[in-house]
């Protein structure tokens, strides 16, 4: 009888795994980048978008947390051969892996955020990080009492320089004499998940006079927010709305609506009729980027500050204010 | 009390590891049960995930290829009683050699590039192990300490090289440009449709050749004899007129060269570009593979296949069962290592006793011995 039970359990397992494989057909998939799903920042924004889609449609989605840089192609192939459609991936490190895999699965639609892959079945979503950072830079300069603001980036890559450059332009737009500090947590993807180093960098910038630090560092940014809160000074969060993490200390957050991008991709990209391959840029005008205002930072941002930053925002949108885009020349001339 | 007789050879080589393996799986099943999942379903996911179809088999073989190289690297050193735990760093540095050859010559043909890349991998990987070998032989710095430290140095060097030297201007991440087709090792999927879309490539044949070559080297050559003599008793081998320090340096370089072949598989065969962390801890898995394979090529081949299956099956686990992920497989691997390596003697006394009871002659002999000792 014991044997019988065992074989039943095995058969049950087979049936269940077959069912799971069947249920997975044509479900959308999202792959989080290194740093982890719950980094309270970039990846978590992607997760939130997927969850919102699930709540609204009742559908099921597949997800994967990447463990290692070398496993990107395997993850893509696994989802694609399983029939997942579309496959959404967040992160600029996907370029080479996607270029290799996308032609192998011409019937699968891929959506990649933060990098451009030129394939007929790939949609590349880019955000105007520089304009969003411009606004939080302006807010930082208005709030700063020492006339010195800092920036702690994650991995030292052009994308994060783009954040910094917008931030610096914003700060200078409000106060042309403001002092700026710039630091990066590391040069490998581990820099997205190193809050200790990022916190130390923030402390060093405080020692050098900064009273507001902007963290554009994924999961590492939490260390910056903590260090600034401990010192009773202000920080600026990134990607997701991080105002609630340390109410009263997080001045605002530079929003990058990765959640909206993932949500839209889940809704549209699964169907070839609505799928739009090619490059899409999301900026201030279409709320792709922006600054966060909620009950947690309502006391920190006065009405005058808000009026002034809204003026700047309108100026950027209508083109009367030009924010330098680091991608155009890989330099940030201040 | 009579002394227990040693086990028959087949029981020592096959039965004991198998029992240890079963115990490891049983305990892993308990862990799965503890976190509220069905252990049979998890096992089934691992088995089908590693051998269920061509796609999975291809990935299993690809991982196994890496583990054969690192397992051999550890085993060769172990026969000379050197513990090379720097396989990761040696493979990583070897990637540099492979990438240089592939980037320079990828406009030619892979038939030309592959042997050169192999030589480059062996030279770079071998060099990275030769330094600790030299320090051990001439300065007495223990090779365990130096090889593991060299892993960190290798990681730092590679980050620097990828960021400052290999990274093209228009790429964000630390990686080299993708090699042209001339710099890519053909994948088996190109010849066998069964293995389509999988990374297993021609370097698996290099792994098989390496297994045979190492067998011949260790058991059928003069150098192999010297190496084993050193491993058994350095004083005796010195007394017999062998140069221990010379053997140590050569063995370490060979070990590093073998570990370096991982780069051939990963960089030229799979990724087709130099990426960060492409070794993915294969060097450490190699220690377990060598331990479980008793430092013998056949054992290493089987153990590498097992660990390849665990790796691939473990990857599949997270797609099949929500709530289980790769970390579960790390636990299973750790238990396999624990029971087959560190506690391999667990069943030995019991098994010896059983064998004694089951074999009439042995029993008779034991009885005779007992009576002889009690009479005298």
Interface residues (C-beta under 8 A of the other chain):
Chain A: X6 X9 X10 X12 X13 X14 X16 X17 X20 X21 X62 X64 X65 X67 X68 X69 X70 X71 X73 X74 X77 X78 X81 X82 X92 X93 X95 X96 X99 X100 X104 X115 X156 X157 X158 X159 X187 X188 X189 X330
Chain B: X38 X40 X41 X44 X45 X48 X55 X59 X159 X163 X169 X171 X172 X173 X174 X175 X178 X197 X199 X266 X270 X271 X272 X273 X275 X276 X277 X278 X280 X315 X316 X318 X319 X320 X325 X326
